[in-house]
Amino acid sequence: MLLIIIVLSLWSVMGEINLRGKGASFPGAVYKNWIPAYKRYRSPYISLNMDYDAVGSGTGKTAITDNIDIEYAGSDTLLSSADEANHPDLVTFPTMAGAQLHLEKRNRTNFLY
């Protein structure tokens, strides 16, 4: 299950709002398609500048917990108990799901076919 982590912030309804995210590469293409639709939906109310950088789940989690220049992060793992305790302002919720495939390299001498 893919989770997105959102920092709850107070924003002014006036002016431009920058909403930057990064994290898991799996949902990157989906988020790139969702962002323009969400911007159109919100355009009567706010000027929204929104993007997502698919840099990897771990990098996104580190950026959001270290408060590095983003407002949301995508991850395919939950926050640790320590991260939850240290960052009570972070909220997690699923945005999409996908299958995982386990690949294993077999020793050719033990190949059973």
N, C-alpha and C positions, 0 to 999 in steps of 0.2 A: 504494500500500500504506500503510495506516495503522499507525503505530507508537505504542506507548505507552512512555514512559520511566519507569522505576522507580528510586527511590533505595533502595539496600540499607541497611537500618537494623536495629539490634538492639532487639527489643521484649521486654518482660516478658510472661510468660504470665498474669500476674495483673493485675486492673484493666481499665479501659477503654482500648481502642486507637483513636486517631483516625487515619484514613487519608483524607487530603484530596487531591483531584486537580483539575486544570483543563487546558483546552487546546482542541483541535479541536472544532468544533461538529458535524461529520459523525457521529461516533459517540455524541453526547450522549444521544440517546433509547435507544440500545442499552445504554449503560452504566447509565442510569437503571433499566432492566429487569434487568440483571445484578446490580446491587448488592444488592437485597433477597435474591436467591437465594444469593449468596455469604455474606451475613450469616447467613442461616438455616443454611447448611452449616457455618459456623465457630462458631455459637452454643454448641455443647456445650463448646468449648475456650476461647473468649474473648468478651468483651463488645466488639463492634466498632461503631464509629461511622464510616461511610464515605460520602463523597459525591464528586460530580464536577460542576464548573462549566464549561459549554461557552462559553468566552470567546474562542476563536480559537486556532489553532495557534501563532502567534508569541507570543502572550501566555503560553500555557502553557510554551513552551520558555524564555522569559525568566524566568518565575517559578521553574522548576526549576533553571536554571543560576545564578540569583541567590539561590537558597535562600530563596525567599519563601513561607513558611508552607504548603507542599504537600509531599506524599510521592510523587506521581506526576503525569505530564503526558501528554496525548495530542497527537500531531502527525502531519501527513501528509508531513513531510519528515524526513530524517535529521539528526542533529547534525553540525555542521561538524567538520572535523579538529581545529580549535583548541578547540572545546567539548569534544570527546572527550579531548583531551590535558589540558585544564584541569579536567575533572571525571571522573576515573577511577572514581568511585563510581556513575556513571550507567550503567544497562544498558538497551539498546533491544531490543524484540522486537515482532513484528506481532501485533495482536489481531483485526483484521478488514480486509477489502479492499472496495473499491467502485470503480465506474467514474467517470471524470472526463469532463465534457462541456465542450468548447471552444466558446464562443459568439463569433461575430464579426459586427460590424455592417458591412454592405456599403454602399458609396456607391450611392445610388439610380440615378445616371446610368450606373453600371457593372453594374447588375443584369442577369444573363445569361439570365433566363427568358423 
